[in-house]
Amino acid sequence: MGDVIWYFSGTGNSLSAARHAAIALGGDVELRPMASAVGRTVEISASRAGFVFPVYSFGLPRIVKEFVESITHIQAEQVFAIATCGGGPGGTLAQLEKALEAKGVRLDAAAAVTYPGNCIPLYPAPRPGQCEKIIAGGERAIDAFMADVLAGRPRQPGILSSINAVLFKPLYIGFLASVRRSDRFFRAEEQCSRCGLCMRVCPVGNIAAGSDGRPVWGNRCEACFACLNLCPVQAVQYGWLTRGRQRYRHPGITPEELAGQKANRP
């Protein structure tokens, strides 16, 4: 059996991190998008099984949580996880550890790695020069983590992650309850070119063309902000908070690559 890494990525950080981890593993490594498994059960058989994903509201993205819950069987000699985040990881890794334990699976190694943030409604993205430095630091952290994985050294989430999972639980529960409807704040302004890129990169097929060709959101949002960050003319806004704010896409990941993880949904 080869190795497999399941990933979810909004603007490219986690896809790049998954690729970086795959290079460190060497040999036969399959990268598989979690979004492609929406609505079905998953069985995993591999020498090593990895999960790479971003941190949302100090926890697992809803799509990642539901993906893990959809796993019916994991057969792997080693299980590891990398959570990419623009700030702190909160209790994300402890959440994943608990979810895997419910499947009878041990999380052997886990790490949170800092990458440029993409939550533009809260803050503008770093400038390109800053992004390069942050990405380089993230890749060094992945290299160090993957050296531990290859050496079989355990790196469990630890007590701090478990404490944070409790402290941030109310915030996270609110996120889970509201995230699908959070797209009611999105809109496309007049400069929208009707190029359809936002529809193609949405990982869950939540965006369709309206009667005027501009995007309409369908209340299945994951708050990945791919539509907002990747719009080539910055026509997509989130309320009035994002006007004029720097956007972000990982410079090593193309929109077409992000569109490739899209779920097969109407």
N, C-alpha and C positions, 0 to 999 in steps of 0.2 A: 504493500500500500504506500502511496505517496502522501505528501502533506497537503492540507487544505486550509485556506484562510477565507473565512466569510467576512464580508465587509459591508458597511453602509457609509455613504459619504454624500454630503450636501454640496460643498463647493471644492472638494478635491483633497482636503487634508488627510482624511482617513484612507482614501484610495491610495494616495502617495505613500502613507505610512505602511499600508498593507503590502505594497510593492517593495518597499524598503525591507520589510521583515522577510518577505519571500526571497529576496536576494541573499539576505543573511543566512537563511536556511539552506539555500542551494538545492540542486537536484530537482526532483519532480514536485513542484508546488502548484496547486490549482487555486486561483482566486475566484471566488463566487460571490455575487451580490445578494445580500439579504432581501432586497426589494423584489428579486425575481421569485422568491418563495412565498410572497404574500398570498394568503388564502389556502395554503396547502401544508401538509405535514412534511417534516424533514428527518431524514436519517443520515448520520455522519459516520463514515468509516475511513480512518486515516491513521498514519503513523503519528502525526502531530496535527491537532486541530486548533486553529487560531480564530479569534474574533477581534475585529478592529472596527471602531465606531467612535463618533463624537459624544461629548457630554452635553446634555440638554437639561437645563434647570437643575443642575447638580445631580443628575441621574441618567438612566438609560433613555435614549430616544424611544418613543412609543413603538415604533416599528421594530426596534431591536428587542425590546421587552417581549413583544408578541412573537418575534422570530424564535427566541429562545424557548418560549412556552410551546411553540409548535414542534419542537424537536421531540421525536418519539424514541430515538436511540442514538447514543454516541459510543462508538468504539474507537478509542485512541490511546496510544501509549502516553501522550502528554497533551495537556490542554492549556493554552495561554491566551491572554487578552491584552490589547492595547487600547486605551481610551485617549483620544485626542481632545484637547480643551484649550480655550483661549484664556481661561482663568483657572480656578480650582476645580478638582474633580468631584468634590463633595463625597457622597457615599456611593458613587457609581459602581466602583469595582466590588464593593461589598454586596450591592444589589445583584450583580452578575454572579458572584460566588454563591449566594443564597439560591438564586434561580437554578443554577447548575446542580447544586446539592439536591434540590428537589427532583432532579432527573437521575440522581445517584452518581453524579460525576464530580470529580475533584478538579478545582481550578488550581493548576500547579504553579502558575506564574502570571502576574498581572502588573501592569504599569500604566500610569497616566503620563502623557507626554504633551508638552506645550507647543501649540501651533498658533498662527495668527487667528484671531477671532473673526467670526463672520456674522454675528448677531447685530446687524446694522441698526435696528430700532433702538438698541441700548447704547451703542457707541460706534463711531466710525472705525473702519478697518485701519490697521497700521499702514503707513506709507510703504511703497515698494522696497526701499532700502531696509527699513525695519523688518519687513516680512522676510527678506532674505536671511537676515541674522536669526530670526526666530525659527525659521524652517531648518537652518543649519544646526541650531541647537537641538531641535526636535529629532533630527536624524542621528545626531551623536547619542542622544538618549536612547533611541531605538537600537542602535548598534550595541550599546552597553547592555541593554535588556536582553537582546537576542543572544548575546554571548552567554548570559546566564541560562537562557532557555536551552541552548545547545549543550551546555555543560551539565544540564539537569539540576541546576541550583534552584530551589524553591523561592518564589517571591509572591507570597500571598498578600491580599489587600491590607491586612493588619487591623489593629484595634481602632486606629483613627478613622479609617474608612467606615467601619461599623458604627462608630459614634456619629459621624457625619450623616450616615444613612438615616439615623433616628432624628437628628437635629433638623435635617432638611426635608423630612418626610411630609410635613404639611404643604410646603411649597411644591414638592414633587407631585403630590396627589392632585393639587390644583392644576398643575401643568397637564397631567394625564387627562383630567376631566375637560379641559378647555382647548387643548391643542388642535383637535380636528376642526373646531369652529374659529380658530384664530385667523383663518384666511379672510374673514369678513373685513379685515382692515386693509387688505391689499387692494390696489387699484392701478390701472394703467393710464398714464396721462396722455395728453394729445400728441406728444412726440413719438408715441408707439408706432413702429414701422410695420406692425403685423407680420414680423418675420417668423413667429412661432417658436423661437428658441426656448422661451419659458415653458411652453407646453411639452417640448421634447425632453428637457432636462428634469422635469418634475418626476421624482422617483416612484410616485404612486399614481401617476396619471390623473392628477387632481385638477388640471387646467385644460380648458377647452376654448375654442374660438367663439366669441359672441356674435351677435348679428352684424356688428360693424367690423368684425375681424380681430378686435382686441380681446385679450384673455379674460376669461371668467373663471373664478375659482369655485370648487364644488364641495367644500366642507369635508374634505378628507385630508387636511393639511398635516404635515409632519414637522412644520416649523424649521425646515432645513435651510430656507432662504436662498435656495438655488435660483429661483425665478427672479428674485430681487437683485442678487449679486451678479448674475450673468447677463442681464439685459444689456445689449450693446449700446443702447442710447439712454440708459438709466430712466426709462419710462415707468418701470414698476416701482411703486412707493408703498410704504406701510404706514397708513395714516398720514400725518404731517411730520413724522419724526425723522424720516430718512432723506428728505430733500437736501441735496448738496453734500451728503456724507460719502466719504470714500468707500467704495465697494471692494469685495475681495473674491478672488478665485485663485486656488493654488496654481502658480505659474507653470508647473510641470504637468498639469492635467488639463485636457481640452474639454470643451463642452460636449463634444461627441462621445468622449470616454465616459463622462458622467451620464449622458443619455443612455449609454449601453447597459446601465444597471436597472433600467426602468421595468417596473412590474407589468405583467400582461393583464392590464385592467382596462375596462372601457373608459 
